Amino acid sequence: MNAYWSWRQDEFSDRPEVAYLDEHLPWLMDCQRIVDLGCGVGHLVKRLRDSGKEAVGVTYNPCEVEAGAKLGIDLVLSDMQNLSFPDIQFDAMVMWDSLEHCPSMYDALCEARRVVKAGGKGLIFIPGQWWQEYRHHIIVPTQRQMQHLLKICEWELVEMVDLGGEVNVFGKQDEMAVYKVRRG
């Protein structure tokens, strides 16, 4: 793992239910082998496995790997900016509420592209700007910045679902978005 990355930076993530996921997960249902980058303790990994998918969860937090194991979910300890997988191992990737925790979003998106096969899919959720100053977020890109980042990392943006009309936990309308992408 990179020297600048510390698993103590973030809180332990054990959210069995995640906002907006159910509406967008069907985007990946035709994919068999899926990697969840920033998986927390692995609830989505378990859900995907229970539905017949070959799911792999990646976290950089050893406490989450341990907690996942106690739930019967084996996870991979790795940094999404420097993945320990060979090229083109997966049909799809998920970065749900995790990319904003990375010191280098560019590196993480390029690594995800490297391990996903050509034509593979991605599902990314980015919170809105009201989450910019949350103590565990390094940067929360605007929708325009995220679209540019996807382009330079060579992910095709198939659909961006603007959740800006939704009211966040602060009671404010926010620039939250779900990005459905495909690897060229």
N, C-alpha and C positions, 0 to 999 in steps of 0.2 A: 504494500500500500504506500501511497505517496506520503512523504514526511509531513506535508502541510495538512493532511487529513486526519482528524481525530474522531473516533467513534463517540467520544464524550461530548462532542459538539451538539448532538441531537438527543432528544428524549427518546426513551424506549417507545416504539410504536406498536401498539396492540389494539388496532381498531377493527373489530370484526365487520362492521358496517361502514361503508364509505359513501359519501354523498355523490350523486350523479353517476355512479359506476354502472348500476343496473341498466340504465337507458342506453349506454354506449358499449358495453361489453359485447353485444351481438356483432359488432364490427369484426371481432376476432374469431367468431365461432366456426368459420371454415378453416381455421389454422389448427394444426395438431400440436406442434411443439412450440411452446410459448415461454419466454423468459420475463419474469417480473423483476424489474430493476428498482431497488429501493422497496423491498417487499415487506418491511416490518417483520413481524413474527410469522408471516406466511398465510394469512387467512385467504387471500385471493388464490394463492398457489393451491391450497387444499380444495377450494371451491372448483378450480379448473380441473384438478386431478379427479375429483368426485364426478365431474361431468365427462370423464374419459379422455381428457387432454394430457399430454406429457408436459407438465409445467415445472419450471425451475425457478426458485426464488433466490435473489441475490440481495444481501445486505452487508454493509461494512461494520455493523455493530455485533460483536461477539455475544452480547447479552441477548440479542434477538435470535441468533442462531440457537442458543441454549434454550430459550423460551419456546421456539418453534419445535425443537426436539421433544420437549415435554408435552407438546400438543400432538406429537406424532408427525410433524412436518419437518423433513430434512431440508436445510437451506445451505446455500453456498456463501461462504465468507469471502467477499471480493469487493473491490472498488469499482463502481460503474464507469469510472473514468479510465480504468485499466483492467478490463475483464480478463478472467483466467480461462476463457473458452477459445477454442480454435475458430477460425473464420466459418461463416455461414452454417451455423449450428441450429438456428431456430427459424420457424415460419413467421413468428411475430414477437413483438416486445411490448411491455407495458411500463410506463413511467407515470404512475398515478400519485400525484402530490409528493414527488420525490426530487425532481430535477432542480427545483429551487434551493435544494440543500447542497448542491454541488459547487465546489470552487470553480470548476470549468464545465459549464453546460455544453460548450462546443466539444470538448473531449468526450463527454458522456454520450452525446448524440452520435458522434463519429464512431465510438466503440459499439454502440447499439447497432449502427448501420453495418459495421464489420461482421457482427455475429448473426445478423438476420440475412436470409437468402434473398436474392434478387426477386422482386415482386412481393416480398414479405410485407407485413403490415406493422403499424405501431399505433398505440393508443396512449395519449399523453394528456394529463390534466395539470393545468397551471392555475394556482389561485390568483385572485386579483390584487390590485395595488394596495388595498387595505391591509394585506398581509406582508407588505414590504418590510416593515420594521419588526416583524415577529422575530424573536431572538435567535431562532434556529434557521432562518432563511438567509441565504447569502445574497441572492438577488431574485427578484420576482420580475420577469420581463413583461413588458406590455404586449398586447396581441401583435402589434406591428413588429416589435423586436423579435418575438418568437417566430413569426412568419419568416423574417429575414434569416434567423438562426437556422431554421429548418432548411431553408433554401441553400445556404452555404455548406451545410452538413450533408447535402444531397438527399434529403427526404422530400418526396413529393407530398405537398399538402393536398389531400383529397377533400377534406371538409374541416372547417373550423366551426365549432358550435359555440357561439358567444352566449355565455351565461350571465352577461352583464345586467340583465333585467332582474336576476335573482337577488334577493336580499341576503347578505352574509351575516355571520354571527354578531357583527358590530351594528346590525340594523341598517347597513348602507348598501346601496346598489354598487356592484363591483365589476371589474373587468375580468372575471373568471372565464376560462375557456377550456374546451376539450378539442384536441387536435387529433384528427384521424389521418395518418400518414401512410405512405407506401414507399418502399425502397426500390429505386430504379435499377 
